[in-house]
Amino acid sequence: MDNLRIVLWVGVALMLWITWETWRADQARAPAERAAITEADEDAALDALLELPELPRADTAQAADPDLPAVPGAVAEPAAPEAIVRIVTDVLDLELNLNGGDLRGATLPKFPVRKDDPDNLVRLLNRDPATLYIFRTGLRAGDDQPEPNHRALFTAERSEFRLEPGATELVVPLRWESNTGISVTKTWTFRPGRYDVQLEYLVENRSAEAWRAASYLQIQRRHIPPARSLFNVESYSFRGPVISDGRAFDKLNVDDLARNPVTEVLAGGWLAALEHHFLTAIVPPRDEVHTLEARAREGVFLLTAIGPVRTVAPGDQSRFEAQLFVGPKLQAQLAEVAPGLERTVDYGMLAILAQPLFWLLDNINRYVGNWGWSIIIVTVIIKLVFYKLTEISGRSMAKMRKLQPRLKALQERYKDDRQAMSQALMEMYKREKINPAAGCLPMLVQIPFFIAFYWVLLESVEMRQAPFMLWITDLSARDPFFILPLCMGAAMYVQQKLNPAPPDPIQAKVMAVLPWVFTVFFAFFPAGLVLYWLTNSLLSILQQWRINKVVGAD
C-alpha cells in the first residue's frame, strides 16, 4: 500500500479522534437540574442546602461514634448577620464569614478570566445560590452539646489580614466560646505563593465534663457544565466532583450521585471539585481514618470528610487539623499537598507521555523563560530522538521520488490492469530495495506525541495565557490572526511536494487538499499546539530536503 495513502488515513483518524473526544465530553456532561431560586427566597433555599453532616455509622476506633446523634438540617438557632473578614496574600484575595468561620469568597489576583481584561479575575468561591460554591468546616459534638459548626458565630481580632512582604506566613485566628466552658480557636494559616491553606482547631475544655467531637470539612457546589462546543477547550476538561483513596481518584457523575451517594472509610484520601485549570480540595490528615462522602441534590453536589471522634477531658485540650486547597492546578504544589492530587491535571490515556513532556517543558522553561521557545526546543529534542527512524523513512521516500518517471511509465503500461500494475510495482520496490510502508512510520510515531502535547497544552495551567512573541500573547488560545495555522498549512504543502506523489490521481487530489483542510481545522486549536506542528513540519522539510539531495546525487 502506498505510504501517502496511509498518511491520509492517519489524518482522517486524527480528525475522528477529536470528534470522538468531543462527543465523549458531551455525553459526560449532561445538563444538571437547576433549582429556580429568586432573591425573595434566597435565605430559605440556602438553609435547605446547608445541612449539618451526619456522623458515620462505623467502628468508633475509625471515624464514628454511634452514640453521637445526627443534628437535623433545620437551623438550631438564628444565624447572626454576616460579618466578613478579608484575607489578602500575594496569590489569594479571600472573604471569610465569621458566621461559621469559613471561606466564602476566593479571587485569584494572578489569573484573569481573559488576558485582554486583566481586572476581571477568576473567582472560585461565592455564596450566590445560582452559582453556589463554598467551603464549610466545623466540629460536631454529641449529646446536644454546643459546637463550633459552620453556623456558629466566631470573633476575629480585626476585619482585614494581609500577608506582609517578606513574611513567611499569615495566621488568622478566630475565637468561639460556649457558656459551658468550651473554647475553640479556629486558625487559618496562609503562606506566600501557596494556594494550600492550613486549618487547625484548638479545643480547650474548662468544663467539668468530657467533650466529644468530630471534625468535618465540606465543599458544596452547584454543578454548571461548560458550554459544549468543538472549539471550547473547557468542554474537553472534566468539571465536577472527584474522590480519591490517595492512590487513584474517581470522577463522579453528579446525576448518578443524586441517586447513589458514594461513601468511603479510609486514611490518606481526599475530595476535590474540579474545573478547567482550577480546583478546590479538602485533604484530611493522612494518618487518620476519615469517612469521605459525595452526594448531590437538585444539581448541587456536596463533598464531605468526617474525622474520628475525639474526647477532650475536663481541663485538657486537643487539636484537629486539616488542609484545604483553593486555586490553580499547579502540579508541583498539588503533589506536595496530597498523594495523587497532581493527577487532577488529567492528561487522559496518554498521561504516560504527557507527564514526561510537561516535565521536560517545565524544566526548559525555567531556563529560557518562554513557553513558546520551550515548545520549539522540546520539538527539536523529539525530532533528534527519532532522527534515525525518520532518516530511514526519508530515504525510502526519496528513492520513491527518484523512481517517479518509472512509476508513471508503469501506470501508462498497465492502466487497464490494476492487478498487473500492483504486481509490477511490488517487483520494482523489491528490486530497488524500497519499503513503501516505511514512509508512514514517522507519522504514526508522531500521532501519540501530538495527542499528548494537545493534553499538556489543554490541561497545564502553567501555560494558561502564556505569551510567546509578537502577536501570540496566549499559547493556550487560538492564534487571533490565524498566521500560525496558515504557516503550518504552507509548511505541510511544501513537505508534501518533497515526497513522491500518489500514483492514483484521486489520491493525489485529496493529498493536495489535505494541508488546507488541516489549516482550517488547526485554526481553532491552541496556538502552542500549532507552533509544535509547524516546528515539526519545518524540521521535517529540512531533513527531507537534505535526504532528497543526497539520494539524488547517488
C-alpha positions in Angstrom: 0.0 0.0 0.0 1.3 3.4 -0.9 2.6 5.3 2.1 0.8 8.5 1.2 -2.5 6.7 1.4 -1.5 5.7 4.9 -0.7 9.3 5.8 -4.2 10.2 4.5 -5.9 7.6 6.7 -3.8 8.8 9.7 -5.1 12.4 9.1 -8.7 11.1 8.9 -8.1 9.0 12.1 -6.8 12.2 13.9 -10.0 14.1 12.9 -12.1 11.2 14.0 -10.3 11.1 17.4 -11.0 14.8 18.0 -14.7 14.3 17.1 -14.9 11.3 19.4 -13.3 13.3 22.3 -15.9 16.0 21.7 -18.8 13.5 21.7 -17.5 11.8 24.8 -17.2 15.1 26.6 -20.7 16.0 25.7 -22.0 12.6 27.0 -20.2 13.1 30.3 -21.7 16.5 30.8 -25.4 16.0 30.8 -27.2 19.2 31.8 -27.7 19.3 35.5 -31.0 20.2 37.1 -31.1 23.8 38.4 -33.4 24.9 41.1 -35.2 28.2 40.4 -34.2 30.5 43.2 -35.4 34.1 43.5 -34.0 36.8 45.6 -37.0 36.6 47.9 -36.4 33.0 48.9 -32.6 33.1 48.8 -32.2 32.5 52.5 -34.7 29.7 52.6 -33.0 28.0 49.7 -29.6 28.2 51.3 -31.0 26.8 54.6 -32.4 23.9 52.7 -28.9 23.2 51.2 -26.9 23.8 54.4 -27.3 20.5 56.2 -25.1 19.6 59.1 -23.2 16.3 58.2 -24.3 13.1 59.9 -21.6 11.3 61.8 -20.9 8.0 60.0 -22.1 4.7 61.4 -18.8 2.9 61.6 -16.3 1.5 64.1 -15.7 4.0 66.8 -12.0 3.2 66.5 -12.1 4.5 63.0 -14.2 7.5 62.2 -17.5 7.4 64.0 -19.4 7.1 67.3 -22.9 5.5 67.1 -23.8 7.3 70.3 -23.4 10.7 68.8 -26.8 11.7 67.3 -27.1 13.4 64.0 -28.1 17.1 64.1 -31.1 17.9 62.0 -30.8 20.1 59.0 -33.0 22.8 60.5 -31.3 25.9 61.9 -30.8 25.3 65.6 -30.6 29.0 66.4 -30.9 32.2 64.4 -27.9 32.9 62.3 -26.0 36.1 63.0 -25.7 38.8 60.4 -22.8 38.2 58.1 -19.5 39.7 59.3 -16.8 39.5 56.6 -13.1 39.3 57.2 -10.8 40.0 54.2 -7.6 38.0 53.9 -5.1 39.0 51.3 -1.9 37.2 50.3 0.3 37.6 47.2 -1.8 35.0 45.4 -5.2 34.9 47.1 -7.8 37.5 47.9 -10.3 35.8 50.3 -13.5 36.6 52.1 -14.1 34.8 55.4 -17.5 34.8 57.0 -17.4 35.0 60.8 -20.8 33.3 60.8 -19.2 29.9 60.5 -15.6 31.0 60.3 -15.3 29.7 56.7 -14.0 30.9 53.4 -17.0 32.2 51.3 -15.2 34.0 48.5 -11.9 33.4 46.7 -10.4 35.6 44.0 -7.1 34.7 42.2 -5.2 38.0 41.5 -2.7 36.3 39.2 -5.4 34.7 37.0 -7.6 37.0 34.9 -10.5 35.2 33.2 -9.3 36.7 29.9 -5.9 38.2 29.2 -7.4 41.2 27.4 -9.4 42.0 30.6 -6.9 41.9 33.5 -9.3 43.3 36.0 -11.8 40.5 35.6 -10.2 37.9 37.8 -11.0 34.2 38.3 -13.3 33.7 41.3 -13.6 30.2 42.7 -15.8 30.6 45.8 -19.1 32.5 46.1 -22.4 32.3 48.0 -24.7 33.2 45.2 -27.4 30.5 45.1 -27.3 30.4 41.3 -23.6 29.5 41.3 -23.2 28.3 44.9 -19.6 27.3 45.6 -18.4 27.3 49.3 -16.3 25.6 51.9 -17.9 24.5 55.1 -15.9 23.3 58.1 -16.6 22.8 61.8 -16.7 20.5 64.8 -19.6 18.2 65.5 -20.4 17.4 69.2 -22.8 14.9 70.6 -25.3 14.8 73.4 -26.8 18.1 72.4 -23.6 19.9 73.4 -22.8 23.3 71.9 -20.5 23.0 68.9 -18.5 25.4 66.6 -20.1 24.2 63.4 -20.4 26.2 60.1 -23.2 28.2 61.6 -21.5 29.2 64.9 -20.5 32.8 65.3 -16.8 33.4 65.6 -14.9 36.5 66.5 -11.7 37.9 64.9 -9.1 40.5 66.1 -9.7 42.7 63.0 -11.6 42.9 59.8 -8.7 42.5 57.4 -5.5 40.4 57.4 -2.7 40.9 54.9 0.5 39.0 54.3 3.3 41.5 54.7 6.2 41.5 52.2 8.9 39.1 53.5 6.7 37.3 55.9 6.7 33.5 55.9 3.1 33.1 56.9 -0.2 34.8 57.7 -2.1 33.5 60.7 -5.8 34.3 61.1 -7.2 33.2 64.4 -10.9 33.0 65.1 -12.4 32.5 68.5 -15.6 30.7 69.7 -16.7 30.0 73.2 -19.7 28.3 74.7 -21.4 29.1 78.0 -20.4 25.6 79.3 -16.7 26.2 79.4 -15.6 25.0 75.9 -13.5 27.4 73.9 -12.2 26.9 70.4 -9.5 28.7 68.4 -10.0 28.1 64.7 -6.8 29.1 62.9 -6.3 29.6 59.2 -2.7 29.8 58.0 -1.6 31.0 54.6 1.9 31.1 53.1 3.4 33.3 50.3 3.0 31.9 46.8 0.9 29.0 48.1 -2.7 28.0 47.4 -2.9 25.3 50.1 -4.4 26.5 53.4 -3.8 25.0 56.8 -6.7 24.7 59.2 -6.4 24.0 62.9 -8.9 23.8 65.8 -7.5 24.1 69.3 -10.2 22.9 71.7 -9.8 23.8 75.4 -12.2 22.2 77.8 -12.7 24.2 81.0 -15.9 22.5 81.9 -16.4 19.7 84.5 -17.4 17.1 81.8 -15.7 15.5 78.9 -16.5 17.0 75.5 -16.6 14.7 72.4 -16.5 16.0 68.8 -15.5 15.1 65.3 -14.2 17.5 62.7 -15.8 17.8 59.2 -14.8 19.5 56.0 -17.1 20.1 53.1 -17.2 21.5 49.6 -20.6 22.4 48.2 -21.1 23.5 44.6 -23.8 23.9 42.1 -22.9 21.9 39.0 -22.9 24.0 35.9 -21.2 22.2 33.0 -19.4 24.4 30.5 -21.0 25.2 27.1 -20.5 22.2 24.8 -18.6 23.1 21.6 -16.0 21.5 19.4 -13.7 24.6 19.9 -14.5 25.3 23.5 -11.4 23.9 25.3 -13.2 23.9 28.6 -15.7 21.4 27.4 -12.9 18.9 26.9 -11.8 19.1 30.6 -13.7 17.3 33.4 -15.8 19.5 35.6 -17.3 18.1 38.7 -16.5 16.2 42.0 -13.8 13.5 42.5 -12.9 11.2 45.3 -9.5 9.6 46.0 -8.1 6.9 48.2 -4.6 8.5 47.9 -3.5 6.3 45.0 -6.1 6.9 42.3 -9.2 9.1 42.0 -12.7 8.6 40.6 -14.6 11.2 38.6 -18.1 11.3 39.8 -21.2 12.0 37.8 -23.5 14.5 39.6 -26.7 12.9 38.2 -25.5 9.5 39.5 -24.7 10.9 42.9 -28.2 12.1 43.3 -29.4 8.5 43.0 -26.4 6.7 44.6 -24.2 8.6 47.0 -20.7 7.4 47.4 -19.1 6.7 50.8 -15.5 5.6 51.6 -13.9 5.0 55.0 -10.1 5.2 54.7 -6.9 7.0 55.6 -4.9 9.1 53.2 -7.9 10.1 50.9 -9.1 13.4 49.7 -12.0 15.1 47.9 -12.0 17.8 45.2 -14.2 19.8 42.9 -12.5 20.2 39.5 -12.9 22.5 36.6 -10.6 23.5 33.7 -7.3 24.7 35.2 -8.6 25.2 38.8 -9.8 23.2 41.7 -10.7 23.2 45.4 -9.8 20.3 47.6 -10.2 19.1 51.2 -7.3 17.0 52.5 -7.7 15.3 55.9 -4.6 14.3 57.9 -3.1 11.2 56.1 -2.6 9.2 59.4 -6.3 9.4 60.4 -9.2 7.4 59.1 -11.9 9.6 57.7 -15.3 9.0 56.1 -15.4 10.5 52.7 -18.9 11.1 51.2 -20.2 12.5 47.9 -23.8 13.1 47.2 -25.9 15.5 45.2 -29.4 17.0 45.1 -31.1 19.4 42.6 -27.9 19.9 40.7 -25.8 20.7 43.8 -23.1 18.3 44.9 -21.7 18.0 48.4 -18.4 16.5 49.3 -17.8 15.7 53.0 -14.9 14.4 55.0 -15.7 13.5 58.6 -12.9 12.7 61.1 -12.6 10.4 64.1 -14.4 11.3 67.3 -12.1 12.6 70.0 -12.8 13.1 73.7 -11.4 16.2 75.4 -11.2 15.6 79.1 -12.0 18.4 81.6 -9.1 20.7 81.9 -7.5 19.2 78.8 -7.1 20.4 75.2 -7.0 18.8 71.7 -6.1 19.8 68.2 -7.9 19.0 65.0 -6.0 19.6 61.7 -6.7 19.6 58.0 -5.7 21.1 54.7 -7.7 22.8 52.0 -6.6 23.9 48.5 -8.2 26.7 46.5 -6.5 27.8 43.3 -4.9 26.7 40.0 -3.8 23.2 39.2 -0.1 23.9 39.8 1.3 20.4 39.7 4.3 20.9 42.0 2.1 22.4 44.8 -0.6 19.7 44.3 2.0 16.9 44.7 3.1 18.4 48.0 -0.4 18.7 49.4 -1.6 15.1 48.9 -0.5 11.9 47.1 -2.1 11.8 43.7 -3.6 15.3 43.9 -1.4 16.4 41.0 -3.2 13.8 38.8 -6.2 16.1 38.8 -4.3 17.6 35.9 -5.9 15.0 33.7 -3.8 14.1 30.6 -6.1 11.2 29.7 -4.9 7.9 28.4 -1.6 9.2 27.1 -0.5 10.6 30.5 2.5 8.3 30.3 3.8 10.5 27.5 2.2 13.8 28.6 3.7 13.9 32.1 7.3 13.5 30.9 6.6 16.0 28.1 5.4 18.6 30.7 8.3 17.8 33.0 10.7 18.5 30.1 8.8 21.6 29.0 8.7 22.9 32.6 12.4 22.4 33.2 13.4 24.0 29.9 11.1 26.9 30.6 12.9 27.6 33.9 16.0 28.4 31.8 14.5 30.1 28.7 11.6 31.8 30.5 9.3 31.5 27.5 6.8 28.6 27.0 6.8 29.2 23.2 10.5 28.7 22.8 10.3 25.8 25.3 7.8 24.1 22.9 10.2 24.7 20.0 13.1 23.2 21.9 11.2 20.2 23.0 10.0 19.6 19.4 13.7 19.7 18.3 14.6 17.2 21.0 11.8 14.9 19.9 13.0 15.2 16.4 16.5 14.3 17.4 15.4 11.3 19.4 13.6 9.9 16.3 16.1 11.2 13.8 17.3 7.8 12.7 13.8 6.5 12.3 12.8 9.4 10.2 16.0 9.2 8.2 15.2 5.6 7.2 11.7 6.7 6.2 13.0 9.8 4.4 15.4 7.7 2.3 12.6 5.4 1.3 10.5 8.4 0.3 13.5 10.0 -1.6 14.1 6.7 -3.6 10.4 6.5 -4.5 10.6 10.1 -5.6 13.6 9.3 -7.8 11.6 6.4 -9.3 8.6 8.7 -10.3 9.3 8.6 -14.0 9.4 4.8 -14.0 6.3 4.7 -11.9 4.4 6.8 -14.4 5.6 4.6 -17.2 4.2 1.5 -15.4 0.9 3.3 -14.9 0.7 4.0 -18.6 1.6 0.5 -19.5 -0.9 -1.2 -17.1 -3.6 1.5 -16.9 -6.3 -1.1 -17.8 -5.0 -3.8 -15.5 -4.6 -2.7 -11.9 -3.6 -6.2 -10.7 -0.7 -6.4 -13.1 0.3 -2.8 -12.2 0.4 -3.7 -8.5 2.5 -6.7 -9.2 4.9 -4.8 -11.3 5.2 -2.1 -8.6 5.9 -4.6 -5.9 8.6 -6.2 -8.1 10.2 -2.8 -8.7 10.1 -2.0 -5.0 11.7 -5.3 -4.2 14.4 -4.9 -6.9 15.2 -1.3 -5.7 15.0 -2.3 -2.0 12.3 0.1 -1.2 9.7 -0.3 1.6 6.7 1.8 0.6 5.2 1.5 4.0 8.3 2.9 5.7 7.2 6.5 4.9 4.2 6.4 7.2 6.1 5.2 10.3 7.2 8.7 11.4 3.6 9.9 11.1 2.4 7.0 13.2 5.1 7.8 15.8 4.2 11.5 15.9 0.5 11.0 16.5 0.8 9.9 20.2 3.1 12.8 20.9 0.8 15.1 19.1 -2.2 14.0 21.3 0.0 14.1 24.4 1.1 17.6 23.5 -2.5 18.5 23.0 -3.5 17.5 26.5 -0.4 19.2 28.0 -1.4 22.5 26.4 -5.1 22.0 27.3 -4.7 21.0 30.9 -1.5 22.6 32.2 -2.4 25.9 33.9 1.2 26.8 33.9 0.8 27.6 30.2 -2.6 29.3 30.6 -2.4 32.8 28.9 1.4 32.3 28.5 2.8 34.7 25.8 5.3 33.7 23.1 6.3 36.7 20.9 4.8 39.3 18.6 1.0 38.7 18.2 1.0 35.4 20.1 0.1 36.5 23.6 -1.6 33.3 24.7 -0.3 29.9 23.7 -3.4 28.2 25.2 -5.8 30.1 22.9 -6.1 30.1 19.1 -3.9 32.5 17.0 -6.0 35.6 16.8 -4.9 36.4 13.2 -4.6 32.7 12.1 -1.0 33.4 11.0 0.5 30.3 12.6 -2.2 27.9 11.1 -1.5 29.4 7.6 2.2 29.0 8.0 1.6 25.4 9.2 -0.6 24.7 6.1 2.1 26.1 3.8 4.8 24.1 5.5 2.7 20.9 5.1 2.2 21.7 1.4 6.0 22.1 0.9 6.6 18.9 2.9 4.1 17.1 0.6 5.9 18.4 -2.5 9.2 16.9 -1.3 7.6 13.5 -1.1 6.5 11.3 -4.1 3.0 11.9 -5.4 0.5 9.1 -5.1 0.1 7.0 -8.3 -3.7 7.3 -8.1 -5.0 10.7 -9.5 -7.8 10.8 -6.9 -5.4 10.2 -4.1 -3.2 12.9 -5.5 -6.1 15.4 -5.4 -7.0 14.5 -1.9 -3.5 14.8 -0.7 -3.2 18.2 -2.4 -6.2 19.5 -0.4 -5.2 17.9 2.9 -2.8 20.7 4.0 -5.6 23.3 3.7 -8.1 21.1 5.5 -5.6 20.8 8.3 -5.1 24.6 8.2 -8.8 25.2 8.7 -9.0 22.6 11.4 -5.9 23.8 13.3 -7.1 27.5 13.1 -9.1 26.9 16.2 -6.6 24.9 18.1 -4.3 26.4 20.9 -1.5 28.4 19.3 1.1 26.3 21.3 -0.1 23.1 19.6 0.0 24.7 16.1 3.5 26.0 17.0 4.6 22.5 17.8 3.2 21.1 14.5 4.7 24.0 12.5 8.1 23.5 14.0 7.9 19.8 13.4 6.9 20.3 9.8 9.8 22.8 9.2 12.3 20.4 10.7 10.9 17.6 8.5 11.2 19.8 5.4 14.9 20.4 6.2 15.6 16.8 6.8 13.7 15.5 3.7 15.3 18.2 1.5 18.8 17.1 2.6 17.9 13.4 2.1 16.5 14.1 -1.3 19.7 15.9 -2.3 21.9 13.1 -1.1 19.8 10.3 -2.7 19.5 12.3 -5.9 23.3 12.5 -6.1 23.8 8.7 -5.8 
